[in-house]
Amino acid sequence: MAEAIIENRRVGSSEPEAAPAAISPTAYRPFSKKLVASLTAVGGVLTLGGGLGTWIRVAEQESSRSPFLEVEAVMGYTDALGLALAALGVIAIAGAFTWGMNGWLPKLIPIIVTFAVVGITLWKVPIMSSRADEIFQRGLRGLESLEEPFHSMHAGFGWGTWMLIAGAVMLVLGMVSGVLREFDLRRGAAE
């Protein structure tokens, strides 16, 4: 078998050019800036929906043969904090693009928004849980006036609350991966 020897030569030079160093596929690399931006943007979208959506949903069934009917709902857009969370979600979506910028200052936007969303969520979710309990207890007091022997009621978190919790988690994941990426890049890790 004939072996082909190929030399890279610089223009105007008789010396072979050094081949670029091969990067190992198992070499350490920082998180991708697309991953960090995606996590932050998804967290912002979930926070936006959670801030405006159904926080508490109450459904009841009058008899074993009747369907569950929604009798009460607490919506996020009726609360000032719900509107604030929706605004923070929009800022988080815009802040997702700042992860690709140079310097720390623009990257503080998604970091600050993350802390605000997580703080409000940790404060508001227990309040919503107590409110659902109050609604349920109020419904139990009305059971004595029923003639039917069977009555069922459910009061709990609506889809907006679950979106808000998921949004806070996604924002934290985006923030942590973004901060770790910045530390790696500042230490000289190759992208």
C-alpha positions in Angstrom: 0.0 0.0 0.0 1.1 3.4 -0.8 1.0 6.0 1.9 0.1 9.5 1.0 2.0 12.2 2.8 0.4 15.5 2.7 2.2 18.6 4.0 0.6 21.9 4.7 2.9 24.6 3.5 2.6 28.3 4.2 2.5 30.5 1.1 6.0 31.6 0.3 7.6 29.2 2.9 9.2 25.9 2.5 8.5 24.8 6.0 5.4 22.6 6.8 2.7 24.3 8.8 1.9 22.8 12.2 -1.3 20.9 12.3 -3.9 22.3 14.7 -4.1 20.5 18.0 -6.9 18.0 18.1 -9.4 18.7 20.9 -10.4 15.6 22.7 -14.1 14.8 22.7 -13.9 14.1 26.4 -12.2 17.4 27.2 -13.9 19.7 29.8 -16.0 22.4 28.3 -18.1 25.1 30.0 -21.9 25.1 29.6 -23.1 26.3 26.2 -24.3 29.9 26.0 -27.3 28.6 24.1 -28.2 26.3 27.0 -27.9 29.1 29.6 -30.0 31.4 27.4 -32.6 28.7 26.7 -33.0 27.8 30.4 -33.4 31.5 31.3 -35.9 32.1 28.4 -38.0 29.0 29.3 -38.0 30.1 32.9 -39.2 33.6 31.9 -42.0 32.2 29.7 -43.2 29.9 32.6 -43.0 32.8 35.0 -45.0 35.0 32.7 -47.7 32.3 32.3 -47.6 31.5 36.0 -48.0 35.1 37.0 -51.1 35.6 34.9 -52.7 32.1 35.2 -54.9 30.2 37.6 -53.4 30.1 41.1 -56.2 28.3 42.9 -58.9 26.2 41.4 -62.0 25.0 43.3 -64.2 22.3 41.9 -67.1 20.5 43.4 -69.5 17.6 42.6 -73.0 17.8 43.9 -73.7 14.1 43.7 -72.0 10.9 42.6 -73.6 11.2 39.2 -72.9 14.8 38.4 -69.7 16.1 36.9 -67.1 18.2 38.7 -67.8 21.9 38.2 -65.4 24.7 38.7 -67.0 27.0 41.3 -64.2 29.4 42.1 -60.8 30.3 40.7 -58.1 32.7 41.9 -56.4 34.2 38.9 -52.9 35.7 39.0 -53.8 38.7 36.8 -56.2 39.9 39.5 -53.3 40.3 42.0 -50.6 43.0 41.8 -48.0 40.3 42.6 -49.2 38.3 39.6 -48.7 41.3 37.3 -45.3 41.9 38.9 -44.4 38.2 38.2 -45.5 38.5 34.6 -43.3 41.6 34.2 -40.4 39.8 35.7 -41.0 36.9 33.3 -40.8 39.3 30.4 -37.6 40.8 31.8 -36.2 37.3 32.2 -37.0 36.5 28.5 -35.1 39.7 27.5 -32.4 38.9 30.0 -31.7 35.6 28.4 -30.0 37.4 25.5 -27.6 39.1 28.0 -25.8 35.8 28.7 -24.0 36.2 25.4 -22.7 39.7 26.1 -19.3 40.5 27.5 -18.9 41.7 31.0 -20.7 41.0 34.2 -23.0 44.0 34.3 -25.5 42.8 31.6 -25.6 39.3 33.1 -26.8 40.8 36.4 -30.2 41.3 34.9 -31.2 37.6 34.7 -29.5 37.0 38.1 -31.5 39.7 39.9 -34.7 38.6 38.2 -34.1 35.0 39.3 -33.7 36.0 42.9 -36.8 38.2 42.7 -38.9 35.4 41.1 -37.7 32.8 43.6 -38.3 35.1 46.5 -41.8 36.0 45.5 -42.6 32.4 44.7 -41.3 31.1 48.1 -43.4 33.8 49.8 -46.6 33.5 47.7 -47.0 29.7 47.4 -47.6 29.1 51.1 -50.1 32.0 51.1 -51.9 30.4 48.1 -52.0 27.1 49.9 -53.6 28.6 53.0 -56.1 30.4 50.9 -57.0 27.1 49.2 -57.5 25.6 52.7 -59.7 28.5 53.7 -61.9 28.1 50.6 -62.1 24.3 51.3 -63.1 24.9 54.9 -65.8 27.4 53.9 -67.1 24.7 51.5 -67.2 22.1 54.2 -69.4 24.4 56.4 -72.0 24.4 53.6 -72.2 20.5 53.6 -74.8 20.5 56.4 -77.5 22.1 54.2 -77.2 19.5 51.5 -80.0 16.9 51.1 -77.8 14.5 49.0 -75.7 12.0 51.0 -72.6 12.5 48.7 -70.7 15.7 48.1 -67.1 16.1 46.8 -65.0 19.2 46.7 -61.4 20.0 45.7 -59.5 23.2 46.3 -55.9 23.3 45.3 -53.2 24.8 43.1 -54.1 25.7 39.6 -51.9 25.4 36.5 -50.6 28.9 37.1 -49.0 28.0 40.4 -47.4 25.0 38.9 -46.0 27.1 36.0 -44.7 29.6 38.5 -42.9 26.9 40.5 -41.5 25.4 37.3 -40.4 28.9 36.1 -38.5 29.6 39.3 -36.7 26.2 39.0 -35.8 26.9 35.4 -34.5 30.4 36.2 -32.4 29.0 39.0 -30.9 26.3 36.6 -30.2 29.0 34.0 -28.6 31.3 36.6 -26.4 28.6 38.1 -25.3 27.3 34.7 -24.6 30.9 33.5 -22.6 31.8 36.6 -20.6 28.5 36.3 -20.0 29.2 32.6 -18.6 32.7 33.4 -16.3 31.3 36.1 -15.0 28.7 33.6 -14.5 31.3 30.9 -12.6 33.6 33.2 -10.3 30.7 34.2 -9.5 30.2 30.5 -11.6 27.1 29.7 -12.0 26.7 25.9 -15.5 27.1 24.6 
